[in-house]
Amino acid sequence: MKKNMGGVDKLIRLIVAAIFVALYFFGFVSGTLGIVFLVLASIFVLTSSISSCPLYLPFGINTIPKEKK
């Protein structure tokens, strides 16, 4: 899969994933919403680890900074 996520994008996703997991495990969200948060957190971690977001592909989004020459 082609990489289309920059460092800032990956960092934001990991922070949001950590917040979602914390909200669930500290009991602020539960039930169906808690499960949705955990699924989203796992998707954010997975896409961050492979540096590719499938939702970016159809829209042509690429957050990798261009190198200055």
Secondary structure, 3 states (H helix, E strand, C coil): CCCCCCHHHHHHHHHHHHHHHHHHHCCCCCHHHHHHHHHHHHHHHHHHHHCCCCCCCCCCCCCCCCCCC
